[in-house]
Amino acid sequence: MIGARPLAASPRAFIATLIVVSALNPIAINMFVPAMPDIMVGLQTNQATIQLVLSAYLFATAASQLLLGPMSDRFGRRPVLLAGLTVFIVATVVCASAPTIGILIAARVAQGAGGCVGIVVGRAMIRDRYERDRAASMLGYVTMGFAMAPMVGPMIGGLLNDSFGWRSIFMLQAGLGVAVGIVCLLFLPETNTQQRGLEAQPTLRYSFATLGRIPAFWAYALTCAFATAVFFSFLGGTPFVAVDMMGMTGTEYGLYFILVPGGFLIGNFLTARYAQRTGLFAMLVIGSSLTFLAVLGMAAAFLVGWYHPLALFMPMYVIGFANGLTLANSLAGAVSVRPDLAGAASGLAGSMQIGFGAIATVLIGALLAATHSVFPLTICMGLLALAGVAAAIWTRTARG
């Protein structure tokens, strides 16, 4: 299967395929979230443990990218991509049949490790074909497309959970994984034209050591990581705020959640259209500043006692829009500091992105369990957003 030759694909088909394979990761994250309270009851566990089902996936995604990116530099993008998809499919089947919370968490680790391959390799494939500002535009189109996954994922997950139980969510994910694997096998070509034989390829240690000495890489990667951590703070804490504190059903949560990727979709559309014209710096500063202002608005709404779903989801609509300006541009900057190490840069930046998000979900889950208050959520989101503003400003002066 991995060695089969793909059919000739147009540039549009190439981008469309990257959209599809990149969507698997947000689908696996967001479709599952509305079912977290029911899984907690069904597997007879507690809030802190069920939070591990999400955070373990994120930690595995972060760790796996550190290997997948450099491996795609060394062995090629296509074989690494197809191998990762195979791992995702097998792990998702185990998730659907898991009899205990321990097995579910272990399967989610494997699912996250394989499911992130489309994102990390996809970014490198785009940089293989396009220069930096054009790559930001293409990443905008890709993320604009797979923004539809978290837009409909929670709604579908909530409906499946309410109608058929939480296991049906993983059954659907497994089927999607098979379909995506077939599409990639047929239409996605190899783009790493710098392969020079294994003995001439950069080692993992060399790749990361080289990137670690470039301040511009850290500025772009931190901008991306802090923006993502704001979103994952919301993702990890809001199901319990919305369901337990506000009494929303899983379906209601999924419907309101559409606002978040809706904003992300619009922000990525603007990135795709205007990144080449405005440059990365302006997009990053505007996006990170909007994120901070939106968190302040959320905190203000709760301070005056307005505990309505829109107090959560309208600021998150703005944050979704802001992330549409921030993420594609910061990742394009990160993978462009050394184009010959695009895979390693994509893996390291992606690992930081998801790793920061995983830490945020664990912290928020523990604070909410201890305090039963919404304010730890807004405080953590505000601090992360402020750090994101500082990192975005640093990209102007950081040495490349």
WOURDA-V251034 format. One record per residue. N is the residue number from 0. BURIAL is 1 if it has 9 or more other ideal C-beta (glycine too) atoms within 8 Angstrom, else 0. D_CENTER is the distance of its C-alpha to the mean C-alpha in Angstrom with 2 decimals. Layout:
BEGIN
n/burial/d_center
N/BURIAL/D_CENTER
N/BURIAL/D_CENTER
END
This chain:
BEGIN
n/burial/d_center
0/0/27.18
1/0/25.23
2/0/28.28
3/0/28.89
4/0/29.21
5/1/26.98
6/0/28.72
7/0/28.98
8/1/26.17
9/0/26.39
10/0/23.90
11/0/22.75
12/1/22.38
13/1/20.45
14/1/17.82
15/1/17.91
16/1/17.35
17/1/14.28
18/1/12.92
19/1/13.89
20/1/12.60
21/1/9.10
22/1/9.15
23/1/9.90
24/1/6.67
25/1/5.83
26/1/9.62
27/1/10.08
28/1/8.29
29/1/9.78
30/1/13.00
31/1/14.05
32/1/13.93
33/1/17.25
34/1/19.05
35/1/18.60
36/1/22.05
37/1/23.76
38/1/22.43
39/1/23.75
40/0/27.10
41/0/27.22
42/1/26.62
43/0/28.73
44/0/26.50
45/0/25.55
46/1/22.78
47/1/21.97
48/1/21.82
49/1/19.77
50/1/17.15
51/1/16.95
52/1/15.77
53/1/12.42
54/1/12.57
55/1/13.97
56/1/11.12
57/1/8.80
58/1/11.77
59/1/12.37
60/1/9.05
61/1/9.89
62/1/13.48
63/1/13.28
64/1/11.73
65/1/14.83
66/1/16.97
67/1/15.43
68/1/15.32
69/1/18.96
70/1/20.04
71/1/19.13
72/1/21.27
73/1/24.02
74/0/24.16
75/1/22.60
76/1/19.34
77/1/20.60
78/1/21.92
79/1/18.90
80/1/16.69
81/1/19.26
82/1/19.73
83/1/16.11
84/1/16.23
85/1/19.51
86/1/18.21
87/1/15.51
88/1/18.37
89/1/20.81
90/1/18.64
91/1/17.76
92/1/21.53
93/1/22.21
94/1/19.84
95/1/21.85
96/0/25.09
97/1/24.40
98/0/27.56
99/0/26.51
100/1/23.67
101/0/23.96
102/1/23.51
103/1/20.53
104/1/18.77
105/0/19.86
106/1/18.69
107/1/15.20
108/1/15.19
109/1/16.23
110/1/13.88
111/1/10.80
112/1/12.77
113/1/13.46
114/1/10.54
115/1/8.32
116/1/11.39
117/1/10.79
118/1/7.99
119/1/10.08
120/1/13.32
121/1/12.66
122/1/12.27
123/1/15.42
124/1/17.20
125/1/16.88
126/1/18.28
127/1/20.94
128/0/22.21
129/0/21.90
130/0/22.90
131/1/20.74
132/1/21.16
133/1/21.23
134/1/18.02
135/1/16.39
136/1/17.97
137/1/16.84
138/1/13.17
139/1/13.84
140/1/15.27
141/1/12.56
142/1/9.80
143/1/12.73
144/1/13.34
145/1/10.17
146/1/10.01
147/1/12.84
148/1/10.94
149/1/9.82
150/1/13.16
151/1/15.21
152/1/13.34
153/1/14.60
154/1/17.89
155/1/18.41
156/1/17.44
157/1/19.86
158/1/22.53
159/1/22.35
160/1/22.50
161/0/25.37
162/0/27.20
163/0/26.79
164/0/25.15
165/1/21.78
166/1/22.46
167/1/22.45
168/1/18.69
169/1/18.23
170/1/21.10
171/1/19.47
172/1/16.25
173/1/18.68
174/0/20.50
175/1/17.53
176/1/16.75
177/1/20.40
178/0/20.45
179/1/17.53
180/1/19.27
181/0/22.48
182/1/21.12
183/1/19.76
184/1/23.04
185/0/25.08
186/1/23.52
187/1/21.28
188/1/23.58
189/0/23.45
190/1/22.66
191/1/23.28
192/0/26.87
193/0/27.33
194/0/27.81
195/0/31.18
196/0/31.85
197/0/30.45
198/0/32.99
199/0/32.01
200/1/28.24
201/1/26.67
202/0/26.13
203/0/23.09
204/0/25.12
205/0/26.27
206/1/22.89
207/1/21.34
208/0/24.72
209/1/24.95
210/1/21.58
211/0/22.39
212/0/25.53
213/1/23.99
214/0/23.43
215/1/21.68
216/1/18.86
217/1/18.43
218/1/18.73
219/1/15.96
220/1/13.61
221/1/14.55
222/1/14.17
223/1/10.48
224/1/10.20
225/1/12.40
226/1/10.87
227/1/7.50
228/1/10.01
229/1/11.93
230/1/9.51
231/1/8.96
232/1/12.72
233/1/13.31
234/1/11.30
235/1/13.27
236/1/16.52
237/1/17.01
238/1/17.80
239/1/20.75
240/1/21.74
241/1/21.72
242/1/23.28
243/0/25.49
244/1/26.50
245/1/26.57
246/0/27.47
247/1/24.96
248/0/24.62
249/1/21.45
250/1/22.26
251/1/22.83
252/1/19.55
253/1/17.79
254/1/20.02
255/1/19.46
256/1/15.68
257/1/16.15
258/1/16.95
259/1/13.49
260/1/11.82
261/1/15.41
262/1/15.35
263/1/12.07
264/1/13.93
265/1/16.97
266/1/15.49
267/1/14.05
268/1/17.48
269/1/19.21
270/1/17.25
271/1/18.21
272/0/21.75
273/1/22.51
274/1/20.52
275/0/23.42
276/0/25.95
277/0/24.73
278/0/23.08
279/1/19.93
280/1/21.58
281/0/22.51
282/1/19.12
283/1/17.54
284/1/20.40
285/1/20.53
286/1/16.87
287/1/16.92
288/1/20.35
289/1/19.48
290/1/16.79
291/1/19.58
292/1/22.11
293/1/20.11
294/1/19.78
295/1/23.51
296/1/24.18
297/1/22.51
298/1/24.56
299/0/27.66
300/1/27.42
301/1/27.42
302/0/30.13
303/0/32.44
304/0/31.88
305/0/29.94
306/0/27.99
307/0/26.90
308/1/23.57
309/0/23.50
310/1/23.69
311/1/20.14
312/1/18.70
313/1/20.53
314/1/19.26
315/1/15.68
316/1/16.53
317/1/17.49
318/1/14.42
319/1/12.29
320/1/14.87
321/1/14.79
322/1/11.09
323/1/12.02
324/1/14.67
325/1/12.97
326/1/9.71
327/1/11.33
328/1/14.53
329/1/13.57
330/1/11.84
331/1/14.94
332/1/17.11
333/1/15.77
334/1/16.30
335/1/19.61
336/1/21.47
337/1/22.61
338/0/22.12
339/0/23.82
340/1/21.09
341/1/18.14
342/1/16.69
343/1/17.21
344/1/15.86
345/1/12.61
346/1/12.45
347/1/13.62
348/1/11.51
349/1/8.26
350/1/10.05
351/1/10.99
352/1/7.70
353/1/6.56
354/1/10.35
355/1/11.08
356/1/8.82
357/1/10.66
358/1/13.88
359/1/13.52
360/1/13.24
361/1/16.26
362/1/18.17
363/1/17.78
364/1/18.77
365/1/21.78
366/1/22.87
367/1/22.78
368/1/24.71
369/0/27.21
370/0/27.79
371/0/27.11
372/0/26.46
373/1/23.74
374/1/24.51
375/1/22.67
376/1/19.46
377/1/20.63
378/1/22.02
379/1/18.93
380/1/16.83
381/1/19.75
382/0/20.10
383/1/16.51
384/1/16.86
385/1/20.21
386/1/18.97
387/1/16.50
388/1/19.61
389/0/21.53
390/1/19.08
391/1/18.97
392/0/22.77
393/1/22.99
394/1/21.56
395/0/24.94
396/0/27.08
397/1/25.12
398/0/26.95
399/0/25.37
END
